[in-house]
């Protein structure tokens, strides 16, 4: 049986699949003392990422400052949810106290993974936030992640995360807002909250390292 339209259908499916993949962009890190310069569609997000390993708090971090990544999740089902441009924002990091401040496009994001440097596998905390009003600063919360790990030769032969024991987003908005005002005098006038929240039907988990494709459109 001959199906003349099959190649065209396959090409269409492939193109539609590629179009749904997120595009890699690089967020602008705002250092203490710097003014946050926002484009019309951008926001400033800030907060803290705090790891506790085998009951020992990681801060102040040394060379092992956390790395993490944001990703636009797939659109929610239903005609009322409009599919927008999807993005991957890789190579985000904190300072020695776990604080971060980044300029990113406004939208809805999930933490794709977080990495305590020198540990494997990666952590997927199962958290997301939504901040769509541009020109504002949003506090994402203090993300506290506790996990157990094994080390070989003091970490020289590697560190293996065995399980996640706690993921909690703590709201310390007043202290975070005051610290932002002190460190970034040029911050947006409107400072609000977009606290990270658990992704429905998603639990924190360990994931193997994955390097997403860099896609330019």
C-alpha positions as CSV (number, residue, x, y, z in Angstrom):
1,X,0.0,0.0,0.0
2,X,1.5,3.3,-1.1
3,X,1.4,6.3,1.2
4,X,2.6,9.3,-0.8
5,X,1.9,11.8,1.9
6,X,3.9,10.0,4.6
7,X,7.3,11.8,4.1
8,X,5.6,15.1,4.3
9,X,3.8,14.1,7.5
10,X,7.1,13.0,9.0
11,X,8.8,16.2,8.1
12,X,6.0,18.2,9.6
13,X,6.1,16.3,12.8
14,X,9.9,16.7,13.0
15,X,9.7,20.5,12.4
16,X,6.9,20.9,15.0
17,X,8.9,18.9,17.5
18,X,12.0,21.1,17.0
19,X,9.9,24.2,17.3
20,X,8.8,23.2,20.7
21,X,12.4,22.8,22.0
22,X,13.6,25.6,24.3
23,X,16.2,28.1,23.1
24,X,19.4,28.5,25.2
25,X,19.9,32.1,26.5
26,X,22.4,33.4,29.1
27,X,21.1,35.4,32.0
28,X,22.7,38.6,33.2
29,X,24.1,38.2,36.7
30,X,23.8,41.4,38.8
31,X,26.8,41.8,41.1
32,X,26.7,43.8,44.4
33,X,26.9,47.5,43.6
34,X,25.8,47.1,40.0
35,X,22.6,48.6,38.7
36,X,20.2,46.2,37.1
37,X,19.6,47.3,33.5
38,X,16.3,45.8,32.3
39,X,15.0,45.6,28.8
40,X,11.2,46.2,28.3
41,X,10.5,42.5,28.6
42,X,12.8,41.6,31.5
43,X,12.7,41.2,35.3
44,X,15.1,40.9,38.1
45,X,14.9,37.7,40.2
46,X,16.7,37.2,43.5
47,X,16.9,34.8,46.4
48,X,19.1,32.2,48.0
49,X,20.1,28.5,47.3
50,X,21.2,26.7,50.4
51,X,22.5,23.1,50.5
52,X,22.9,21.0,53.6
53,X,25.0,17.9,53.1
54,X,24.8,15.1,55.7
55,X,23.3,17.5,58.2
56,X,26.1,20.2,57.6
57,X,25.1,23.5,56.1
58,X,27.1,24.4,53.0
59,X,27.4,28.2,53.5
60,X,29.6,30.0,53.3
61,X,30.5,28.3,50.1
62,X,34.1,28.1,48.8
63,X,34.9,27.0,45.3
64,X,31.9,24.7,45.4
65,X,29.3,27.4,44.8
66,X,26.0,25.9,43.5
67,X,25.3,25.8,39.8
68,X,21.7,25.7,38.7
69,X,19.5,26.1,35.6
70,X,16.1,27.5,34.8
71,X,13.9,26.3,32.0
72,X,10.6,27.3,30.6
73,X,8.3,24.3,31.1
74,X,6.1,22.9,28.4
75,X,2.8,24.8,28.1
76,X,0.0,23.6,30.3
77,X,-2.8,21.6,28.6
78,X,-6.0,23.4,27.6
79,X,-6.9,26.1,25.0
80,X,-6.6,28.9,27.7
81,X,-2.8,28.3,28.0
82,X,-0.9,30.0,25.2
83,X,2.4,28.5,24.2
84,X,5.1,31.2,24.4
85,X,8.8,31.1,23.6
86,X,10.6,28.5,25.6
87,X,14.0,29.1,27.1
88,X,16.9,27.4,28.9
89,X,19.0,29.7,31.2
90,X,22.1,27.6,32.1
91,X,25.1,28.2,34.3
92,X,23.4,30.2,37.0
93,X,25.4,30.4,40.3
94,X,25.3,31.9,43.8
95,X,27.7,33.9,45.8
96,X,29.5,32.6,48.9
97,X,26.3,33.1,51.0
98,X,24.1,31.4,48.5
99,X,22.5,34.6,47.3
100,X,21.8,35.2,43.6
101,X,20.4,38.1,41.5
102,X,19.8,37.7,37.7
103,X,18.1,39.6,34.9
104,X,15.9,37.3,32.9
105,X,13.0,37.6,30.5
106,X,9.6,37.6,32.2
107,X,7.7,34.4,32.2
108,X,7.2,31.0,33.8
109,X,10.2,28.9,34.8
110,X,11.1,25.7,36.6
111,X,14.5,24.8,38.2
112,X,15.6,22.2,35.7
113,X,18.4,21.1,38.0
114,X,20.7,22.3,40.7
115,X,24.3,21.0,41.2
116,X,26.4,21.1,44.3
117,X,29.7,21.5,42.5
118,X,31.7,18.2,42.8
119,X,28.6,16.0,43.5
120,X,26.7,13.6,41.2
121,X,24.0,13.1,40.2
122,X,22.1,16.4,39.7
123,X,19.3,17.5,41.9
124,X,15.8,18.2,40.5
125,X,14.0,20.1,43.4
126,X,10.7,20.1,41.5
127,X,10.0,23.8,41.9
128,X,8.6,26.5,39.5
129,X,7.6,30.1,39.6
130,X,5.7,32.6,37.4
131,X,6.6,36.3,37.0
132,X,5.1,37.9,33.9
133,X,5.0,41.7,34.7
134,X,8.2,43.1,33.3
135,X,10.3,45.9,34.8
136,X,10.0,44.5,38.4
137,X,12.1,42.6,40.9
138,X,10.8,39.3,42.2
139,X,12.0,37.4,45.3
140,X,11.9,33.7,44.6
141,X,12.5,32.6,48.2
142,X,15.3,30.9,50.1
143,X,15.5,27.4,48.6
144,X,16.8,24.9,51.2
145,X,17.8,21.5,49.9
146,X,19.1,18.8,52.3
147,X,20.7,15.6,51.0
148,X,22.8,12.7,52.0
149,X,26.0,11.9,50.2
150,X,29.0,9.5,50.2
151,X,32.5,10.6,49.5
152,X,35.7,8.8,48.5
153,X,39.1,10.0,49.8
154,X,37.6,13.2,51.0
155,X,36.0,13.9,47.7
156,X,39.1,13.4,45.6
157,X,37.5,10.4,44.0
158,X,34.1,11.9,43.8
159,X,31.0,12.6,45.8
160,X,27.8,10.7,45.3
161,X,24.4,12.0,46.4
162,X,22.4,9.1,47.7
163,X,19.0,10.7,48.5
164,X,17.2,14.1,48.9
165,X,15.9,14.4,52.5
166,X,14.2,17.9,52.3
167,X,13.3,20.6,49.8
168,X,11.7,23.7,51.3
169,X,11.2,27.3,50.1
170,X,11.5,29.6,53.1
171,X,10.0,33.1,52.8
172,X,12.5,35.6,54.2
173,X,11.2,38.4,52.0
174,X,11.9,41.4,54.3
175,X,15.5,40.5,54.9
176,X,16.1,39.7,51.2
177,X,14.5,42.9,50.1
178,X,16.6,45.0,52.5
179,X,19.8,43.1,51.3
180,X,18.8,43.8,47.7
181,X,18.3,47.5,48.4
182,X,21.7,47.7,50.0
183,X,23.6,45.7,47.4
184,X,21.8,46.9,44.2
185,X,21.0,50.6,44.6
186,X,19.7,50.7,41.0
187,X,17.1,47.9,41.5
188,X,13.6,48.2,40.1
189,X,11.2,50.3,42.2
190,X,8.7,47.6,42.5
191,X,9.9,44.6,44.5
192,X,7.5,41.7,45.0
193,X,7.3,38.0,45.5
194,X,7.2,35.1,43.0
195,X,7.9,32.3,45.4
196,X,9.0,29.0,44.0
197,X,6.4,26.4,44.5
198,X,6.2,22.6,44.0
199,X,5.4,21.5,40.5
200,X,2.1,19.6,40.5
201,X,2.5,15.8,40.3
202,X,6.3,16.2,40.5
203,X,8.5,15.1,43.3
204,X,12.1,16.1,44.0
205,X,14.5,13.6,42.4
206,X,18.0,12.8,41.4
207,X,18.8,13.0,37.7
208,X,21.8,12.0,35.6
209,X,23.8,14.8,34.0
210,X,22.2,16.1,30.8
211,X,23.6,18.8,28.6
212,X,20.7,20.3,26.6
213,X,21.1,21.3,23.0
214,X,21.9,24.9,22.1
215,X,19.2,25.9,19.6
216,X,19.2,29.2,17.8
217,X,16.1,30.4,15.9
